[in-house]
Amino acid sequence: MNRLLLGLLLCLSFWSHTTLASLLAIDYGTDWIKASLMSPGVPFDVLLNRDSKRKIQSSVGWKKEDRLFGSDAFNIAGRYPTDTFSALKYLHGAPFDSPTVSFYTSLSTADLAKTSRGTVAARRSDGSEWSVEELIAMQLGYVRDLAESAVNGEKVTDVILTVPPYFTQHERDAVIDAVEIAGMRTLALVHDGSSVAINYAMTRTFSDVPEHHIIYDAGASAIRATIASFSSVDSKSKNAGTSINIAGVGFERQVGGNELDRRLREILIKDFARKHKQDVRSDKRALAKLWKEANRVKTILSANADAVASVESLTNDIDYRSKVTRAEFESACRDLTGRFAKPIFDALANADMTLDNITSVILTGGSSRTPMVQAAVTAAVGKARIAQNVNADEASVLGAALHGAVSYIAEAKNENSKPRTINTLVFPAGSKAGSRKTLTFKRKDDFNVKLTYRSPPVPGYPSDILEAEIKGIPEALKNLTDLGAVDPVVKATVVLSESGFVSVQDPVAFGEIKDDSLSGKLKGLFGGSGSSSEETTADKETLARSESSSVPSSSQEPSATPEKKPAKKDNTIPLELKINLASVPPMSVAEKRAARDRLIAIDRLEAAKHAREEARNSLEGYLYRVRDLLEDGASDSPFVKCSQEKERQAMQKKLQEGFAWLSEHGDDASTKDFIEQRSALEVMEKPIIHRYQEIEEFPKALNTSQMWNWSTRLFITEAKANLTASQDSDIPPRYTKEEIESLEKTLKEHERWMNEMVEKQKSVEMNEDPILESSVLREKVKPLETQLQKLLKKKAPRIPKKSGTASSTTAASSGTGGSKSGGGSSSPSSSSSSSSSSQGHDEL
C-alpha cells in the first residue's frame, strides 16, 4: 500500500460518512506525483496516468502552443528549455531572493521572475509569466482530470495532499492556494511520514512494550527521518489494534536525489569541456539534455560500477559520449556523506532517544537505492538495523514539528520605561498537530501579538508568521470591573491545526466576579472557586516566566487544557481580533480568482482545440472509410447490394469534393466546418445503411408478430372451450364472450394488415427503401399484445358455495370446470411464454 492510500485512511475523519462524493489524495513530490482516488464503485488503488503508469512526472511545459504534462513535458526540455518547468516543489512559498531560489536555478533551465508578493514566477519564451502556484495548479488539475475520467466524468473537488513535516506556514499556504486555483477544496494536509509507519504496522503484530523504528525517507529534494513507536492496544480483546506514535523528526532540506544529479551533471559538463574545449553552461538546451542523462546514469550506477553517458547533438551538432564510474561519482559527493545520516541523529535527539532504543531503520524514497546513501546510513546505524520492508516509491510519513513562539510588547510601568518585547515559546519542536494553547495577558490597553519562528526556518525565509491585533480591551475590562470582577485579564487561544497551520483565535476579557451573597461567601470559604483561582495563578506564573525570558525547553510537552467555563456569562467579554499576514502573505482572494480565470481560459482554449482536432480526424477517417466502400466494387458486398448506381456516383462526387476541401481548408477550418462536411456525406450514406439494417431486423420483427398471432389464436381456442364448459356446469366463466370476440377481432385485423403489407414488401429490392419497416411491425402488434396480456392476468371468478349433496356435486363439478378453466388459461399462457421468451416478453 502506498502513501496515498494511507493518507486517505488517515484523513477519513475529514470525509463525511453521508457523502458519496469522490475523494482525491495527491502526493506532490519534487520529481514525481502519485495520486489515489476513493469513490463508490471504484477500486481503491493508485491512480494510473494515460500511459497506465503508477506515477506522473512533476512537470508542465509547452511545445509551442500545446501544453503538456508529466513525462511528455519533461522529455521536451532539451528542445524547449525555457518552456518546461519541473521540480517546482522547491519554490513553494519561497521568497524570490532566498538561497532556495538560487539553488533551484542551478538545477533548472527555467527563467524566473519576481511576483508582486515577492515570490517566484516562471517566464515562458513568449514572455508570459506564470506564478509557481498557477503552474502547480495546472498539474493538480491534470491529476483531477485523470480522476474524473476514472469515475466516468463525475466531478472531483475534495483533495488531501501530503507535505513534508518541515514545510513552513508560507509553504503550506502556497499549497492551499494552488489547490484552490485548480478549482478544488483542501480537506487536509498530511505529513508524509506516518503513512509509512501505518504501512509497516498493517501486516505486523506488536506487544504491549513499544517498539521504536526510524523511517528514513530519501527523496529528490530532501531527506527525512521519523521515529515511530508501535505498541499493541487491547491485545486480549476483540478490538485489538496497534498504537502508532511519532516520537521525533529530523530532516536535511537540500540533500537529496537532485543534488546528486546536479553533481553528476557537473562531472559530464567538465568532461565535455575537457574533450571539446567548450563550456555548455550557457547553453540551456545542452544543460537540459545533460540533466536528463545524469539522472539516467545515476540509476545505472546504483547497480553497476560504471555507466556510459551518451547525448546526441549536445551542442553545435556534437555528439557526446563518455564513461562514468561509480567511484568518480561518489568522490564528487564525498562531502555529503555526513549529511546523509544527520536527520537520523536529529530525530533521535528530538525524541530524546539513542540508537539502543531503535529496533530497525526502514528505508524508503527513491534516493534510498543509491549505494552511497545506503552506505552512509549503514555506517551510522549498523547493518543489522537496516530494513527495506516498504515500497521506496510509494511510501510516506506523518509527524509535525513547528518551533513557534509568541511575542508582544510589554506594558510600560511608567512613562520613562523602555519598551520590552516578551517572547513565549508556544509550540516546541515535536508539538502534535491539533494542539491548542490558551495564553493569559495582564494588559489594560490594546496590543498586538506576533507569531514567529524563533529562528528563520529556512535561510532567506521570513521568521514572522502573522500578527494579531487585539482591540477593545479597556472597555471590556471596565465593564467587568463594574460587575465586580477581580483582576480581569485577557485570554487568547493559539491553535496548531491538523494541517500544520498556526492561528490566533477567540480573544476574550475574563474576570472572576465577586459574589457578596451568603451562599457566595460560603462557597468561597469552602473552596468553591478554587479551580478558577488555580487557573489564574497558573497563568500569572506563565506570564512571569515569559517576562523574565525563562523560556521552557523543547522537552516540556505543551498541553491543551480546556478552559473552565465561568459561572456567569458576564465573566467573559469577546474582544475584537484583526489578523495581519506575514511578510510573504498567501495569495489574496482576488489574486486567486484572477489565476483561476487564467487557468479556465487556457483550459477552454485547449478544449476547443482538441474538439477541432477530433472533428478533423473524424472527417478524415470517415472520408477514407467511404472511399474504401466505393472502391471495393464487389457485387456481393453489403454496401453494393443495398445501394443504387446513381447513389454511389453521387457519393463519389461528394467524396472527391470532401478531400479537395480538406486539403485546401483543413488548416483554417473551424470545428463546425468539419462537422458540416461530414454531415453532408453522411446524409447520402444514411439510406443505404438503413436498408442494410432493415434486412437484418425485418425477419426478427416479423417472427415476433407471427408468434403473437399464433399465441393469441391458441388462447382464443382454449378460452372458447372453457366458456362452453362453464355454461354446461353452470359455473361463471373466467373470460366473457365479449372479451373473446373483441380479442379475436383485433387478431383478425392485425393478421389481415400484416399479410397485406408483407406481400407488398416481397416486391421491394435490396437497394430500394422498404415499404414495411421493422419498427412499424413492432408498433402494430402492440395493441394485440396488450389485450392478450390483460386477459391472461385476469383473476378467475369465485365459485359460490352450496349445501348438501347438491353442494358436493356442484363443488365437484366446479372443480372440474375450474380445472378446465385453469387449463384454458394456462395453456395459451404457457404457449405464449414459450413462443415469445426469445423475444424478451417476460410478462408471458
C-alpha positions, 0 to 999 in steps of 0.5 A: 500500500502506498502513501496515498492510500494511507493518507486517505485512511488517515484523513477519513475523519475529514470525509463525511460518512453521508457523502458519496462524493469522490475523494482525491489524495495527491502526493506532490513530490519534487520529481514525481506525483502519485495520486489515489482516488476513493469513490463508490464503485471504484477500486481503491488503488493508485491512480494510473496516468494515460500511459497506465503508469503508477506515477506522473512526472512533476512537470508542465511545459509547452511545445509551442502552443500545446501544453503538456504534462508529466513525462511528455513535458519533461522529455521536451526540455532539451528542445524547449528549455525555457518552456518546461518547468519541473521540480517546482516543489522547491519554490513553494512559498519561497521568497524570490531572493532566498538561497532556495531560489538560487539553488533551484536555478542551478538545477533548472533551465527555467527563467524566473521572475519576481511576483508582486508578493515577492515570490517566484514566477516562471517566464515562458519564451513568449514572455508570459509569466506564470506564478509557481502556484498557477503552474502547480495548479495546472498539474493538480488539475491534470491529476483531477482530470485523470480522476474524473475520467476514472469515475466516468466524468463525475466531478472531483473537488475534495483533495488531501495532499501530503507535505513534508513535516518541515514545510513552513506556514508560507509553504503550506499556504502556497499549497492551499492556494494552488489547490484552490486555483485548480478549482478544488477544496483542501480537506487536509494536509498530511505529513508524509511520514506516518503513512509509512509507519501505518504501512509497516504496522498493517501486516505486523503484530506488536506487544504491549512494550513499544517498539521504536523504528526510524523511517528514513525517507530519501527523496529528490529534494530532501531527506527525512527521518521519523521515529515511530513507536508501535505498541499493541492496544487491547491485545486480549480483546476483540478490538485489538489494534496497534498504537502508532506514535511519532516520537521525533523528526529530523530532516536535511532540506537540500540533500537529496536525489537532485543534488546528486544529479546536479553533481553528476551533471557537473562531472559530464559538463567538465568532461565535455569541456575537457574533450571539446574545449567548450563550456555548455553552461550557457547553453540551456538546451545542452544543460537540459539534455545533460540533466536528463542523462545524469539522472539516467546514469545515476540509476545505472550506477546504483547497480553497476560500477560504471555507466556510459553517458551518451547525448546526441547533438549536445551542442553545435551538432556534437555528439557526446559520449563518455564513461562514468564510474561509480567511484568518480561519482561518489568522490564528487559527493564525498562531502555529503556523506555526513549529511546523509545520516544527520536527520537520523541523529536529529530525530533521535535527539528530538525524541530524546532517544539513542540508537539502543532504543531503535529496533530497525531503520526502514528505508524508503524514497527513491534516493534510498537505492543509491549505494552511497546513501545506503552506505552512509546510513549503514555506517551510522546505524549498523547493518543489522538495523537496516530494513527495506520492508516498504515500497521506496516509491510509494511510501510516506510519513506523518509527524509535525514539528513547528518551533513557534513562539509568541511575542508582544510588547510589554506594558510600560510601568511608567512613562520613562520605561523602555519598551520590552518585547516578551517572547513565549515559546508556544509550540516546541519542536515535536508539538502534535498537530491539533494542539491548542494553547490558551495564553493569559495577558495582564494588559489594560490597553490594546496590543498586538501579538506576533507569531514567529519562528524563533529562528528563520526556518529556512535561510532567506525565509521570513521568521514572522508568521502573522500578527494579531491585533487585539482591540477593545480591551479597556472597555471590556475590562471596565465593564467587568470591573463594574460587575465586580470582577477581580483582576480581569485579564485577557485570554487568547487561544493559539491553535496548531491545526491538523494541517500544520497551520498556526492561528490566533483565535477567540480573544476574550476579557475574563474576570472572576466576579465577586459574589457578596451573597451568603451562599457566595461567601460560603462557597468561597470559604469552602473552596468553591472557586478554587479551580478558577483561582488555580487557573489564574495563578497558573497563568500569572506564573506563565506570564512571569516566566515569559517576562523574565525570558525563562523560556521552557525547553523543547522537552516540556510537552505543551498541553491543551487544557480546556478552559473552565467555563465561568459561572456567569456569562458576564465573566467573559467579554469577546474582544475584537481580533484583526489578523495581519499576514506575514511578510510573504502573505498567501495569495489574496482572494482576488489574486486567486480568482484572477489565476483561476480565470487564467487557468479556465481560459487556457483550459477552454482554449485547449478544449476547443482545440482538441474538439477541432482536432477530433472533428478533423480526424473524424472527417478524415477517417470517415472520408477514407472509410467511404472511399474504401466502400466505393472502391471495393466494387464487389457485387456481393458486398453489403454496401453494393447490394443495398445501394443504387448506381446513381447513389454511389456516383453521387457519393463519389462526387461528394467524396472527391469534393470532401478531400479537395476541401480538406486539403485546401481548408483543413488548416483554417477550418473551424470545428463546425466546418468539419462537422458540416462536411461530414454531415453532408456525406453522411446524409447520402450514406444514411439510406443505404445503411438503413436498408442494410439494417432493415434486412437484418431486423425485418425477419426478427420483427416479423417472427415476433408478430407471427408468434403473437398471432399464433399465441393469441389464436391458441388462447382464443381456442382454449378460452372458447372451450372453457366458456362452453364448459362453464355454461354446461356446469353452470359455473361463471366463466373466467373470460366473457364472450365479449372479451373473446370476440373483441380479442379475436377481432383485433387478431383478425385485423392485425393478421389481415394488415400484416399479410397485406403489407408483407406481400407488398414488401416481397416486391421491394429490392435490396437497394430500394427503401422498404415499404414495411419497416421493422419498427412499424411491425413492432408498433402494430402488434402492440395493441394485440399484445396488450389485450392478450396480456390483460386477459391472461392476468385476469383473476378467475371468478369465485365459485359460490358455495352450496349445501348438501349433496347438491353442494358436493356435486356442484363443488365437484363439478366446479372443480372440474370446470375450474380445472378446465378453466385453469387449463384454458388459461394456462395453456395459451399462457404457457404457449405464449411464454414459450413462443415469445421468451426469445423475444424478451416478453417476460410478462408471458 
